[in-house]
C-alpha cells in the first residue's frame, strides 16, 4: 500500500489586500486598472475586477436555471500586477514602517505616503 505525502506549498508574504487599486504590468491586459476582489495566497494570485475575463461554458443545473456561456474574471499572478498609490497615482512597490502607535503600515516606495488609512 502506497501512501502519498501532502504537497506543501510555500506561501510568500503578499503585500496586496482586498480593495487595493492595482495596474496590470504584463500580459494581455497590460495597462488596465481595477480593484482587487479576492487574494489567493496559495496560488500567488489575485482576482481583479474587469481584468482577465474568460468565457466559461455552464451547464444548466435545474429546469429553472439556464445554461450558456458566462464571462467572469480569472485569477492573475501577483507578479503581473503593481499597486497604484492613492496619493501620487503611480505604480510603486510597498514598504512597511511602524508609526508612533506601534502599528505596522504599508507605505508607497516613491512618495513615502501611507497606503493604509
N, C-alpha and C positions, 0 to 999 in steps of 0.2 A: 504494500500500500504506500503510495507516494503522497506526501503532504507538501503542498505548496506554501511558501512563505508569503506573507503580505508584502506588497510593494510599498516601500517607504518613499514618499515624495517630499523633497526638501522644499520648504516654503520660504521664499525670500521675504525680507521686510518690504511691505508695499507702502509707499508714501502717498498714495492716492486714496480718496474716500468717496463715498456715495455723495453725489451732489456737486462735485468739483467740475469746473468747466475745463475741458481738455481740447486740444487740437491734434488731429491725426498728422503724423510727420512722415509716414511711409505707407506704401500700398496703394490700392485702387481708389481709396477715399482720401488721399493726401490733401491737406488744406482745409478739410471740413472740421467744424467745431460742434460740440454738443456737451450735454451734461452726462455724468456717469450715472447710470441707472442701477448697476449692480457690479460688485467687485467679486471676482472668482479667484481667491488666493492660491488654491491648489493647482489651478491651470495657468497661473500668472497672466490672467486675462481680465478684461473689463467689458461691460456692455454699455455702449454709448448711444444715447438717443439719436435717431435719424442717421446713423452711420453703420456701414457694413450690412446692408439689407440683403437677405437671402430669401428665396422662394421655397416654401415647404408645402408638399402635397399632403393634405389632410384627408383622411377617410372619415365619412360620416359615422359617428358613434351611435346615434339613435335615429329614429324616424324624424324627429323634430329638428335635429341638428343637421345642417347641410355641410357636405364635404366640399373640397375645392383647393385652390392654390392660395396660400396665405403668405404675405410678406412680413418678416419680422427681423429684428436686429439680432445679429450673431456676435459672439464674443470676438474681441480683437486683443492681440497681445499688448501687454503693458509697455513693452519696449517700442511700440509703434505709436504711442500717444505721449504728449507732453502737456503738463498743466499750464493753463493760462492764468497769469497773475491778475487778480481783480483790480489792482491799483495801477500797474504800468501797462496792462493789456498785452504783454509779451509772453511767449513761451519761456519757461525757466525751469531750472532744477529746484528741488526742495531741500532746504536745510532745516535742522532742528536747533532751537535755542530754548533756554529756560528764562522765564520772566521773574519779576520780583516775588510774585506769589508762589513761585516754585513749580508752576505748571510748565509742561513741555509743549511748545507750539511750533507749527510749521512756518517757515519764513522763505520768501522769494530770494533766490540767489542773486538776482540782478538789482532789485531796488531795496532789498533788506526790509520789506514791509511784511507784516504778519498776514498769512493766508487764512488762518483760523480766526474766527471772531469770538 
